[in-house]
Amino acid sequence: MVSMEDEFLDHVRDAEQLLNAVDHVLDTIDAGTFGQCRSCGEPIDAERLASDPLVDSCERHLALGLSS
Ligand SMILES: [Zn+2]
């Protein structure tokens, strides 16, 4: 059974991850690299960006699961 506290902490962690992702996107906008893969710099598919603006890796690196 999941306690209310555990559930709350889960939400906090989700929110933290979202904040970090938004922070990173704002950084890329500042740097002029928004829409580019953070691993290889290749442009990210516009349709994927439109459906999820927080996507920060091209399909290849997303598949590899590389976050840095
Ligand atoms: Zn890439």
N, CA, C, O and the ligand as a Tripos MOL2 file, in Angstrom:
@<TRIPOS>MOLECULE
protein
  273   271    69     0     0
PROTEIN
NO_CHARGES

@<TRIPOS>ATOM
      1 N           0.8440   -1.2060    0.0000 N.3       1 MET1
      2 CA          0.0000    0.0000    0.0000 C.3       1 MET1
      3 C           0.8800    1.2580    0.0000 C.2       1 MET1
      4 O           1.8800    1.3350    0.7140 O.2       1 MET1
      5 N           0.4920    2.2120   -0.7980 N.am      2 VAL2
      6 CA          1.2500    3.4620   -0.9030 C.3       2 VAL2
      7 C           0.6350    4.4950    0.0320 C.2       2 VAL2
      8 O          -0.5550    4.8010   -0.0540 O.2       2 VAL2
      9 N           1.4550    5.0220    0.9160 N.am      3 SER3
     10 CA          0.9520    6.0290    1.8500 C.3       3 SER3
     11 C           0.8010    7.3740    1.1590 C.2       3 SER3
     12 O           1.3690    7.6020    0.0910 O.2       3 SER3
     13 N           0.0390    8.2530    1.7680 N.am      4 MET4
     14 CA         -0.1470    9.5900    1.1910 C.3       4 MET4
     15 C           1.1800   10.3180    1.0830 C.2       4 MET4
     16 O           1.4100   11.0750    0.1400 O.2       4 MET4
     17 N           2.0650   10.0800    2.0710 N.am      5 GLU5
     18 CA          3.3570   10.7610    2.0420 C.3       5 GLU5
     19 C           4.1800   10.3010    0.8430 C.2       5 GLU5
     20 O           4.8050   11.1110    0.1590 O.2       5 GLU5
     21 N           4.1720    8.9750    0.5960 N.am      6 ASP6
     22 CA          4.9160    8.4540   -0.5500 C.3       6 ASP6
     23 C           4.3820    9.0350   -1.8440 C.2       6 ASP6
     24 O           5.1420    9.4190   -2.7330 O.2       6 ASP6
     25 N           3.0630    9.0920   -1.9350 N.am      7 GLU7
     26 CA          2.4500    9.6230   -3.1390 C.3       7 GLU7
     27 C           2.8370   11.0870   -3.3240 C.2       7 GLU7
     28 O           3.1390   11.5320   -4.4320 O.2       7 GLU7
     29 N           2.8220   11.8190   -2.2220 N.am      8 PHE8
     30 CA          3.1880   13.2310   -2.2810 C.3       8 PHE8
     31 C           4.6410   13.3900   -2.7400 C.2       8 PHE8
     32 O           4.9430   14.2320   -3.5860 O.2       8 PHE8
     33 N           5.5330   12.5740   -2.1750 N.am      9 LEU9
     34 CA          6.9470   12.6570   -2.5490 C.3       9 LEU9
     35 C           7.1480   12.3160   -4.0230 C.2       9 LEU9
     36 O           7.9920   12.9050   -4.6980 O.2       9 LEU9
     37 N           6.3560   11.3520   -4.5170 N.am     10 ASP10
     38 CA          6.4190   11.0240   -5.9390 C.3      10 ASP10
     39 C           6.0950   12.2470   -6.7790 C.2      10 ASP10
     40 O           6.7730   12.5350   -7.7650 O.2      10 ASP10
     41 N           5.0530   12.9620   -6.3780 N.am     11 HIS11
     42 CA          4.6570   14.1620   -7.1270 C.3      11 HIS11
     43 C           5.7500   15.2150   -7.0540 C.2      11 HIS11
     44 O           6.0290   15.8970   -8.0400 O.2      11 HIS11
     45 N           6.3680   15.3460   -5.8900 N.am     12 VAL12
     46 CA          7.4300   16.3390   -5.7340 C.3      12 VAL12
     47 C           8.5960   15.9940   -6.6570 C.2      12 VAL12
     48 O           9.1690   16.8690   -7.3070 O.2      12 VAL12
     49 N           8.9420   14.6910   -6.7050 N.am     13 ARG13
     50 CA         10.0470   14.2850   -7.5830 C.3      13 ARG13
     51 C           9.7030   14.5430   -9.0460 C.2      13 ARG13
     52 O          10.5450   15.0050   -9.8160 O.2      13 ARG13
     53 N           8.4560   14.2400   -9.4260 N.am     14 ASP14
     54 CA          8.0310   14.5160  -10.7990 C.3      14 ASP14
     55 C           8.1650   16.0000  -11.1020 C.2      14 ASP14
     56 O           8.6630   16.3900  -12.1580 O.2      14 ASP14
     57 N           7.7120   16.8270  -10.1550 N.am     15 ALA15
     58 CA          7.7510   18.2680  -10.3560 C.3      15 ALA15
     59 C           9.1910   18.7440  -10.4640 C.2      15 ALA15
     60 O           9.4970   19.6310  -11.2600 O.2      15 ALA15
     61 N          10.0860   18.1490   -9.6550 N.am     16 GLU16
     62 CA         11.4980   18.5270   -9.7050 C.3      16 GLU16
     63 C          12.0980   18.1980  -11.0610 C.2      16 GLU16
     64 O          12.8390   18.9930  -11.6370 O.2      16 GLU16
     65 N          11.7600   16.9900  -11.5720 N.am     17 GLN17
     66 CA         12.2710   16.5950  -12.8770 C.3      17 GLN17
     67 C          11.7680   17.5310  -13.9620 C.2      17 GLN17
     68 O          12.5080   17.9120  -14.8690 O.2      17 GLN17
     69 N          10.4830   17.8990  -13.8540 N.am     18 LEU18
     70 CA          9.9010   18.8000  -14.8320 C.3      18 LEU18
     71 C          10.5990   20.1540  -14.7800 C.2      18 LEU18
     72 O          10.9110   20.7430  -15.8140 O.2      18 LEU18
     73 N          10.8390   20.6380  -13.5670 N.am     19 LEU19
     74 CA         11.5140   21.9220  -13.4000 C.3      19 LEU19
     75 C          12.9060   21.8860  -14.0190 C.2      19 LEU19
     76 O          13.3190   22.8300  -14.6930 O.2      19 LEU19
     77 N          13.6310   20.7820  -13.7830 N.am     20 ASN20
     78 CA         14.9630   20.6510  -14.3570 C.3      20 ASN20
     79 C          14.8950   20.6600  -15.8750 C.2      20 ASN20
     80 O          15.7280   21.2750  -16.5410 O.2      20 ASN20
     81 N          13.8910   19.9680  -16.4200 N.am     21 ALA21
     82 CA         13.7450   19.9090  -17.8670 C.3      21 ALA21
     83 C          13.4350   21.2900  -18.4280 C.2      21 ALA21
     84 O          13.9920   21.6940  -19.4480 O.2      21 ALA21
     85 N          12.5410   22.0110  -17.7530 N.am     22 VAL22
     86 CA         12.1890   23.3580  -18.2040 C.3      22 VAL22
     87 C          13.4140   24.2670  -18.1260 C.2      22 VAL22
     88 O          13.6700   25.0610  -19.0310 O.2      22 VAL22
     89 N          14.1700   24.1390  -17.0290 N.am     23 ASP23
     90 CA         15.3970   24.9060  -16.8490 C.3      23 ASP23
     91 C          16.3490   24.6820  -18.0100 C.2      23 ASP23
     92 O          16.9270   25.6240  -18.5510 O.2      23 ASP23
     93 N          16.5020   23.4160  -18.3850 N.am     24 HIS24
     94 CA         17.4120   23.0770  -19.4770 C.3      24 HIS24
     95 C          16.9290   23.7020  -20.7890 C.2      24 HIS24
     96 O          17.7270   24.2360  -21.5600 O.2      24 HIS24
     97 N          15.6080   23.6290  -21.0360 N.am     25 VAL25
     98 CA         15.0540   24.1970  -22.2740 C.3      25 VAL25
     99 C          15.3110   25.7020  -22.3020 C.2      25 VAL25
    100 O          15.6870   26.2490  -23.3380 O.2      25 VAL25
    101 N          15.1060   26.3770  -21.1550 N.am     26 LEU26
    102 CA         15.3570   27.8160  -21.1000 C.3      26 LEU26
    103 C          16.8210   28.1090  -21.3860 C.2      26 LEU26
    104 O          17.1410   29.0930  -22.0530 O.2      26 LEU26
    105 N          17.7190   27.2500  -20.8800 N.am     27 ASP27
    106 CA         19.1440   27.4110  -21.1580 C.3      27 ASP27
    107 C          19.4140   27.3070  -22.6580 C.2      27 ASP27
    108 O          20.1710   28.1000  -23.2170 O.2      27 ASP27
    109 N          18.7780   26.3070  -23.3130 N.am     28 THR28
    110 CA         19.0310   26.1230  -24.7460 C.3      28 THR28
    111 C          18.4820   27.3040  -25.5320 C.2      28 THR28
    112 O          19.0580   27.6990  -26.5460 O.2      28 THR28
    113 N          17.3600   27.8760  -25.0640 N.am     29 ILE29
    114 CA         16.8230   29.0530  -25.7570 C.3      29 ILE29
    115 C          17.8050   30.2080  -25.6150 C.2      29 ILE29
    116 O          18.0720   30.9240  -26.5800 O.2      29 ILE29
    117 N          18.3500   30.3900  -24.3960 N.am     30 ASP30
    118 CA         19.3540   31.4250  -24.1540 C.3      30 ASP30
    119 C          20.5660   31.2210  -25.0520 C.2      30 ASP30
    120 O          21.1050   32.1730  -25.6170 O.2      30 ASP30
    121 N          20.9850   29.9680  -25.1750 N.am     31 ALA31
    122 CA         22.2040   29.6590  -25.9270 C.3      31 ALA31
    123 C          21.9500   29.5830  -27.4230 C.2      31 ALA31
    124 O          22.8840   29.4630  -28.2150 O.2      31 ALA31
    125 N          20.6680   29.6540  -27.8060 N.am     32 GLY32
    126 CA         20.3460   29.5770  -29.2290 C.3      32 GLY32
    127 C          20.4240   28.1660  -29.7790 C.2      32 GLY32
    128 O          20.5290   27.9790  -30.9910 O.2      32 GLY32
    129 N          20.3740   27.1730  -28.9070 N.am     33 THR33
    130 CA         20.4710   25.7870  -29.3600 C.3      33 THR33
    131 C          19.1710   25.0330  -29.1390 C.2      33 THR33
    132 O          19.1570   23.8020  -29.1720 O.2      33 THR33
    133 N          18.0690   25.7590  -28.9120 N.am     34 PHE34
    134 CA         16.7910   25.0790  -28.6940 C.3      34 PHE34
    135 C          16.4380   24.2370  -29.9200 C.2      34 PHE34
    136 O          16.6040   24.6780  -31.0580 O.2      34 PHE34
    137 N          15.9470   23.0190  -29.6720 N.am     35 GLY35
    138 CA         15.5480   22.1530  -30.7790 C.3      35 GLY35
    139 C          16.6940   21.3290  -31.3140 C.2      35 GLY35
    140 O          16.5510   20.6430  -32.3260 O.2      35 GLY35
    141 N          17.8450   21.3890  -30.6360 N.am     36 GLN36
    142 CA         18.9870   20.5750  -31.0420 C.3      36 GLN36
    143 C          19.2490   19.5090  -29.9880 C.2      36 GLN36
    144 O          19.0410   19.7220  -28.7940 O.2      36 GLN36
    145 N          19.7070   18.3620  -30.4610 N.am     37 CYS37
    146 CA         20.0470   17.2770  -29.5530 C.3      37 CYS37
    147 C          21.1660   17.7230  -28.6220 C.2      37 CYS37
    148 O          22.1640   18.2920  -29.0650 O.2      37 CYS37
    149 N          20.9930   17.4570  -27.3190 N.am     38 ARG38
    150 CA         22.0130   17.9130  -26.3660 C.3      38 ARG38
    151 C          23.2720   17.0560  -26.4590 C.2      38 ARG38
    152 O          24.3210   17.4450  -25.9460 O.2      38 ARG38
    153 N          23.1800   15.8970  -27.1080 N.am     39 SER39
    154 CA         24.3470   15.0230  -27.2230 C.3      39 SER39
    155 C          25.1410   15.2740  -28.4980 C.2      39 SER39
    156 O          26.3710   15.3010  -28.4700 O.2      39 SER39
    157 N          24.4340   15.4600  -29.6320 N.am     40 CYS40
    158 CA         25.1590   15.5660  -30.9030 C.3      40 CYS40
    159 C          24.8730   16.8630  -31.6410 C.2      40 CYS40
    160 O          25.5380   17.1610  -32.6330 O.2      40 CYS40
    161 N          23.8860   17.6530  -31.1740 N.am     41 GLY41
    162 CA         23.6200   18.9310  -31.8090 C.3      41 GLY41
    163 C          22.7760   18.8420  -33.0660 C.2      41 GLY41
    164 O          22.5070   19.8550  -33.7120 O.2      41 GLY41
    165 N          22.3540   17.6210  -33.4200 N.am     42 GLU42
    166 CA         21.4830   17.4660  -34.5810 C.3      42 GLU42
    167 C          20.1100   18.0670  -34.2710 C.2      42 GLU42
    168 O          19.6330   17.9890  -33.1390 O.2      42 GLU42
    169 N          19.4750   18.6730  -35.2950 N.am     43 PRO43
    170 CA         18.1250   19.2040  -35.0480 C.3      43 PRO43
    171 C          17.1410   18.0950  -34.6850 C.2      43 PRO43
    172 O          17.1600   17.0120  -35.2700 O.2      43 PRO43
    173 N          16.2920   18.3830  -33.7180 N.am     44 ILE44
    174 CA         15.2780   17.4110  -33.2980 C.3      44 ILE44
    175 C          14.0560   17.5690  -34.1910 C.2      44 ILE44
    176 O          13.6740   18.6830  -34.5470 O.2      44 ILE44
    177 N          13.4480   16.4460  -34.5470 N.am     45 ASP45
    178 CA         12.2690   16.4340  -35.3970 C.3      45 ASP45
    179 C          11.2170   17.4200  -34.8940 C.2      45 ASP45
    180 O          10.8290   17.3710  -33.7270 O.2      45 ASP45
    181 N          10.7570   18.3110  -35.7670 N.am     46 ALA46
    182 CA          9.8490   19.3920  -35.3630 C.3      46 ALA46
    183 C           8.5420   18.8550  -34.7940 C.2      46 ALA46
    184 O           7.9760   19.4370  -33.8690 O.2      46 ALA46
    185 N           8.0640   17.7390  -35.3510 N.am     47 GLU47
    186 CA          6.8090   17.1800  -34.8480 C.3      47 GLU47
    187 C           6.9610   16.6950  -33.4160 C.2      47 GLU47
    188 O           6.0570   16.8510  -32.5950 O.2      47 GLU47
    189 N           8.1270   16.0970  -33.1220 N.am     48 ARG48
    190 CA          8.3660   15.6140  -31.7550 C.3      48 ARG48
    191 C           8.4820   16.7950  -30.8130 C.2      48 ARG48
    192 O           7.9810   16.7520  -29.6900 O.2      48 ARG48
    193 N           9.1450   17.8540  -31.2700 N.am     49 LEU49
    194 CA          9.2840   19.0540  -30.4370 C.3      49 LEU49
    195 C           7.9210   19.6780  -30.1600 C.2      49 LEU49
    196 O           7.6540   20.1540  -29.0570 O.2      49 LEU49
    197 N           7.0590   19.6690  -31.1870 N.am     50 ALA50
    198 CA          5.7390   20.2790  -31.0340 C.3      50 ALA50
    199 C           4.9060   19.4940  -30.0260 C.2      50 ALA50
    200 O           4.1430   20.0780  -29.2570 O.2      50 ALA50
    201 N           5.0540   18.1700  -30.0310 N.am     51 SER51
    202 CA          4.2470   17.3680  -29.1090 C.3      51 SER51
    203 C           4.8590   17.3700  -27.7130 C.2      51 SER51
    204 O           4.1470   17.2070  -26.7220 O.2      51 SER51
    205 N           6.1840   17.5530  -27.6300 N.am     52 ASP52
    206 CA          6.8350   17.6320  -26.3240 C.3      52 ASP52
    207 C           8.0280   18.5740  -26.3940 C.2      52 ASP52
    208 O           9.1300   18.1530  -26.7480 O.2      52 ASP52
    209 N           7.8180   19.8550  -26.0560 N.am     53 PRO53
    210 CA          8.8920   20.8570  -26.1660 C.3      53 PRO53
    211 C          10.0620   20.5610  -25.2410 C.2      53 PRO53
    212 O          11.1150   21.1880  -25.3600 O.2      53 PRO53
    213 N           9.8940   19.6140  -24.3200 N.am     54 LEU54
    214 CA         10.9720   19.3070  -23.3730 C.3      54 LEU54
    215 C          11.9060   18.2200  -23.9010 C.2      54 LEU54
    216 O          12.8990   17.8790  -23.2580 O.2      54 LEU54
    217 N          11.5810   17.6770  -25.0800 N.am     55 VAL55
    218 CA         12.4660   16.6870  -25.6910 C.3      55 VAL55
    219 C          13.8120   17.3570  -25.9530 C.2      55 VAL55
    220 O          13.8680   18.4330  -26.5480 O.2      55 VAL55
    221 N          14.9110   16.7110  -25.5030 N.am     56 ASP56
    222 CA         16.2120   17.3650  -25.6660 C.3      56 ASP56
    223 C          17.2460   16.4640  -26.3400 C.2      56 ASP56
    224 O          18.4430   16.7480  -26.3140 O.2      56 ASP56
    225 N          16.7640   15.3670  -26.9480 N.am     57 SER57
    226 CA         17.6890   14.4880  -27.6460 C.3      57 SER57
    227 C          17.0780   14.0560  -28.9740 C.2      57 SER57
    228 O          15.8610   13.9060  -29.0850 O.2      57 SER57
    229 N          17.9280   13.8560  -29.9830 N.am     58 CYS58
    230 CA         17.4470   13.3210  -31.2430 C.3      58 CYS58
    231 C          16.9860   11.8840  -31.0160 C.2      58 CYS58
    232 O          17.2450   11.2930  -29.9670 O.2      58 CYS58
    233 N          16.2970   11.3300  -32.0180 N.am     59 GLU59
    234 CA         15.7370    9.9900  -31.8300 C.3      59 GLU59
    235 C          16.8090    8.9700  -31.4990 C.2      59 GLU59
    236 O          16.5950    8.0630  -30.6940 O.2      59 GLU59
    237 N          17.9770    9.1300  -32.1340 N.am     60 ARG60
    238 CA         19.0580    8.1770  -31.9110 C.3      60 ARG60
    239 C          19.5160    8.2060  -30.4570 C.2      60 ARG60
    240 O          19.6670    7.1570  -29.8300 O.2      60 ARG60
    241 N          19.7360    9.4010  -29.9220 N.am     61 HIS61
    242 CA         20.2370    9.4930  -28.5560 C.3      61 HIS61
    243 C          19.1390    9.2390  -27.5260 C.2      61 HIS61
    244 O          19.4150    8.7800  -26.4180 O.2      61 HIS61
    245 N          17.8940    9.5390  -27.8940 N.am     62 LEU62
    246 CA         16.7850    9.2120  -27.0060 C.3      62 LEU62
    247 C          16.7150    7.6970  -26.8620 C.2      62 LEU62
    248 O          16.4940    7.1710  -25.7710 O.2      62 LEU62
    249 N          16.9080    7.0050  -27.9820 N.am     63 ALA63
    250 CA         16.8660    5.5370  -27.9660 C.3      63 ALA63
    251 C          18.0120    4.9750  -27.1390 C.2      63 ALA63
    252 O          17.8600    3.9560  -26.4650 O.2      63 ALA63
    253 N          19.1540    5.6410  -27.1930 N.am     64 LEU64
    254 CA         20.3090    5.1730  -26.4230 C.3      64 LEU64
    255 C          20.1660    5.4970  -24.9420 C.2      64 LEU64
    256 O          20.8700    4.9380  -24.1010 O.2      64 LEU64
    257 N          19.2360    6.4180  -24.6320 N.am     65 GLY65
    258 CA         19.0020    6.7650  -23.2530 C.3      65 GLY65
    259 C          20.1140    7.6130  -22.6590 C.2      65 GLY65
    260 O          20.3140    7.6260  -21.4440 O.2      65 GLY65
    261 N          20.8330    8.3200  -23.5170 N.am     66 LEU66
    262 CA         21.9060    9.1800  -23.0120 C.3      66 LEU66
    263 C          21.3100   10.4890  -22.5500 C.2      66 LEU66
    264 O          20.5280   11.1120  -23.2700 O.2      66 LEU66
    265 N          21.6780   10.9140  -21.3410 N.am     67 SER67
    266 CA         21.1400   12.1760  -20.8440 C.3      67 SER67
    267 C          22.2320   13.2220  -20.7280 C.2      67 SER67
    268 O          21.9660   14.3570  -20.3320 O.2      67 SER67
    269 N          23.4610   12.8500  -21.0700 N.am     68 SER68
    270 CA         24.5200   13.8560  -21.0180 C.3      68 SER68
    271 C          25.4720   13.6960  -22.1750 C.2      68 SER68
    272 O          26.4300   14.4590  -22.2960 O.2      68 SER68
    273 ZN         21.7580   13.1280  -30.8830 Zn       69 ZN69
@<TRIPOS>BOND
     1     1     2 1
     2     2     3 1
     3     3     4 2
     4     3     5 am
     5     5     6 1
     6     6     7 1
     7     7     8 2
     8     7     9 am
     9     9    10 1
    10    10    11 1
    11    11    12 2
    12    11    13 am
    13    13    14 1
    14    14    15 1
    15    15    16 2
    16    15    17 am
    17    17    18 1
    18    18    19 1
    19    19    20 2
    20    19    21 am
    21    21    22 1
    22    22    23 1
    23    23    24 2
    24    23    25 am
    25    25    26 1
    26    26    27 1
    27    27    28 2
    28    27    29 am
    29    29    30 1
    30    30    31 1
    31    31    32 2
    32    31    33 am
    33    33    34 1
    34    34    35 1
    35    35    36 2
    36    35    37 am
    37    37    38 1
    38    38    39 1
    39    39    40 2
    40    39    41 am
    41    41    42 1
    42    42    43 1
    43    43    44 2
    44    43    45 am
    45    45    46 1
    46    46    47 1
    47    47    48 2
    48    47    49 am
    49    49    50 1
    50    50    51 1
    51    51    52 2
    52    51    53 am
    53    53    54 1
    54    54    55 1
    55    55    56 2
    56    55    57 am
    57    57    58 1
    58    58    59 1
    59    59    60 2
    60    59    61 am
    61    61    62 1
    62    62    63 1
    63    63    64 2
    64    63    65 am
    65    65    66 1
    66    66    67 1
    67    67    68 2
    68    67    69 am
    69    69    70 1
    70    70    71 1
    71    71    72 2
    72    71    73 am
    73    73    74 1
    74    74    75 1
    75    75    76 2
    76    75    77 am
    77    77    78 1
    78    78    79 1
    79    79    80 2
    80    79    81 am
    81    81    82 1
    82    82    83 1
    83    83    84 2
    84    83    85 am
    85    85    86 1
    86    86    87 1
    87    87    88 2
    88    87    89 am
    89    89    90 1
    90    90    91 1
    91    91    92 2
    92    91    93 am
    93    93    94 1
    94    94    95 1
    95    95    96 2
    96    95    97 am
    97    97    98 1
    98    98    99 1
    99    99   100 2
   100    99   101 am
   101   101   102 1
   102   102   103 1
   103   103   104 2
   104   103   105 am
   105   105   106 1
   106   106   107 1
   107   107   108 2
   108   107   109 am
   109   109   110 1
   110   110   111 1
   111   111   112 2
   112   111   113 am
   113   113   114 1
   114   114   115 1
   115   115   116 2
   116   115   117 am
   117   117   118 1
   118   118   119 1
   119   119   120 2
   120   119   121 am
   121   121   122 1
   122   122   123 1
   123   123   124 2
   124   123   125 am
   125   125   126 1
   126   126   127 1
   127   127   128 2
   128   127   129 am
   129   129   130 1
   130   130   131 1
   131   131   132 2
   132   131   133 am
   133   133   134 1
   134   134   135 1
   135   135   136 2
   136   135   137 am
   137   137   138 1
   138   138   139 1
   139   139   140 2
   140   139   141 am
   141   141   142 1
   142   142   143 1
   143   143   144 2
   144   143   145 am
   145   145   146 1
   146   146   147 1
   147   147   148 2
   148   147   149 am
   149   149   150 1
   150   150   151 1
   151   151   152 2
   152   151   153 am
   153   153   154 1
   154   154   155 1
   155   155   156 2
   156   155   157 am
   157   157   158 1
   158   158   159 1
   159   159   160 2
   160   159   161 am
   161   161   162 1
   162   162   163 1
   163   163   164 2
   164   163   165 am
   165   165   166 1
   166   166   167 1
   167   167   168 2
   168   167   169 am
   169   169   170 1
   170   170   171 1
   171   171   172 2
   172   171   173 am
   173   173   174 1
   174   174   175 1
   175   175   176 2
   176   175   177 am
   177   177   178 1
   178   178   179 1
   179   179   180 2
   180   179   181 am
   181   181   182 1
   182   182   183 1
   183   183   184 2
   184   183   185 am
   185   185   186 1
   186   186   187 1
   187   187   188 2
   188   187   189 am
   189   189   190 1
   190   190   191 1
   191   191   192 2
   192   191   193 am
   193   193   194 1
   194   194   195 1
   195   195   196 2
   196   195   197 am
   197   197   198 1
   198   198   199 1
   199   199   200 2
   200   199   201 am
   201   201   202 1
   202   202   203 1
   203   203   204 2
   204   203   205 am
   205   205   206 1
   206   206   207 1
   207   207   208 2
   208   207   209 am
   209   209   210 1
   210   210   211 1
   211   211   212 2
   212   211   213 am
   213   213   214 1
   214   214   215 1
   215   215   216 2
   216   215   217 am
   217   217   218 1
   218   218   219 1
   219   219   220 2
   220   219   221 am
   221   221   222 1
   222   222   223 1
   223   223   224 2
   224   223   225 am
   225   225   226 1
   226   226   227 1
   227   227   228 2
   228   227   229 am
   229   229   230 1
   230   230   231 1
   231   231   232 2
   232   231   233 am
   233   233   234 1
   234   234   235 1
   235   235   236 2
   236   235   237 am
   237   237   238 1
   238   238   239 1
   239   239   240 2
   240   239   241 am
   241   241   242 1
   242   242   243 1
   243   243   244 2
   244   243   245 am
   245   245   246 1
   246   246   247 1
   247   247   248 2
   248   247   249 am
   249   249   250 1
   250   250   251 1
   251   251   252 2
   252   251   253 am
   253   253   254 1
   254   254   255 1
   255   255   256 2
   256   255   257 am
   257   257   258 1
   258   258   259 1
   259   259   260 2
   260   259   261 am
   261   261   262 1
   262   262   263 1
   263   263   264 2
   264   263   265 am
   265   265   266 1
   266   266   267 1
   267   267   268 2
   268   267   269 am
   269   269   270 1
   270   270   271 1
   271   271   272 2
@<TRIPOS>SUBSTRUCTURE
     1 MET1         2 RESIDUE 1 A MET
     2 VAL2         6 RESIDUE 1 A VAL
     3 SER3        10 RESIDUE 1 A SER
     4 MET4        14 RESIDUE 1 A MET
     5 GLU5        18 RESIDUE 1 A GLU
     6 ASP6        22 RESIDUE 1 A ASP
     7 GLU7        26 RESIDUE 1 A GLU
     8 PHE8        30 RESIDUE 1 A PHE
     9 LEU9        34 RESIDUE 1 A LEU
    10 ASP10       38 RESIDUE 1 A ASP
    11 HIS11       42 RESIDUE 1 A HIS
    12 VAL12       46 RESIDUE 1 A VAL
    13 ARG13       50 RESIDUE 1 A ARG
    14 ASP14       54 RESIDUE 1 A ASP
    15 ALA15       58 RESIDUE 1 A ALA
    16 GLU16       62 RESIDUE 1 A GLU
    17 GLN17       66 RESIDUE 1 A GLN
    18 LEU18       70 RESIDUE 1 A LEU
    19 LEU19       74 RESIDUE 1 A LEU
    20 ASN20       78 RESIDUE 1 A ASN
    21 ALA21       82 RESIDUE 1 A ALA
    22 VAL22       86 RESIDUE 1 A VAL
    23 ASP23       90 RESIDUE 1 A ASP
    24 HIS24       94 RESIDUE 1 A HIS
    25 VAL25       98 RESIDUE 1 A VAL
    26 LEU26      102 RESIDUE 1 A LEU
    27 ASP27      106 RESIDUE 1 A ASP
    28 THR28      110 RESIDUE 1 A THR
    29 ILE29      114 RESIDUE 1 A ILE
    30 ASP30      118 RESIDUE 1 A ASP
    31 ALA31      122 RESIDUE 1 A ALA
    32 GLY32      126 RESIDUE 1 A GLY
    33 THR33      130 RESIDUE 1 A THR
    34 PHE34      134 RESIDUE 1 A PHE
    35 GLY35      138 RESIDUE 1 A GLY
    36 GLN36      142 RESIDUE 1 A GLN
    37 CYS37      146 RESIDUE 1 A CYS
    38 ARG38      150 RESIDUE 1 A ARG
    39 SER39      154 RESIDUE 1 A SER
    40 CYS40      158 RESIDUE 1 A CYS
    41 GLY41      162 RESIDUE 1 A GLY
    42 GLU42      166 RESIDUE 1 A GLU
    43 PRO43      170 RESIDUE 1 A PRO
    44 ILE44      174 RESIDUE 1 A ILE
    45 ASP45      178 RESIDUE 1 A ASP
    46 ALA46      182 RESIDUE 1 A ALA
    47 GLU47      186 RESIDUE 1 A GLU
    48 ARG48      190 RESIDUE 1 A ARG
    49 LEU49      194 RESIDUE 1 A LEU
    50 ALA50      198 RESIDUE 1 A ALA
    51 SER51      202 RESIDUE 1 A SER
    52 ASP52      206 RESIDUE 1 A ASP
    53 PRO53      210 RESIDUE 1 A PRO
    54 LEU54      214 RESIDUE 1 A LEU
    55 VAL55      218 RESIDUE 1 A VAL
    56 ASP56      222 RESIDUE 1 A ASP
    57 SER57      226 RESIDUE 1 A SER
    58 CYS58      230 RESIDUE 1 A CYS
    59 GLU59      234 RESIDUE 1 A GLU
    60 ARG60      238 RESIDUE 1 A ARG
    61 HIS61      242 RESIDUE 1 A HIS
    62 LEU62      246 RESIDUE 1 A LEU
    63 ALA63      250 RESIDUE 1 A ALA
    64 LEU64      254 RESIDUE 1 A LEU
    65 GLY65      258 RESIDUE 1 A GLY
    66 LEU66      262 RESIDUE 1 A LEU
    67 SER67      266 RESIDUE 1 A SER
    68 SER68      270 RESIDUE 1 A SER
    69 ZN69       273 GROUP 0 **** ****
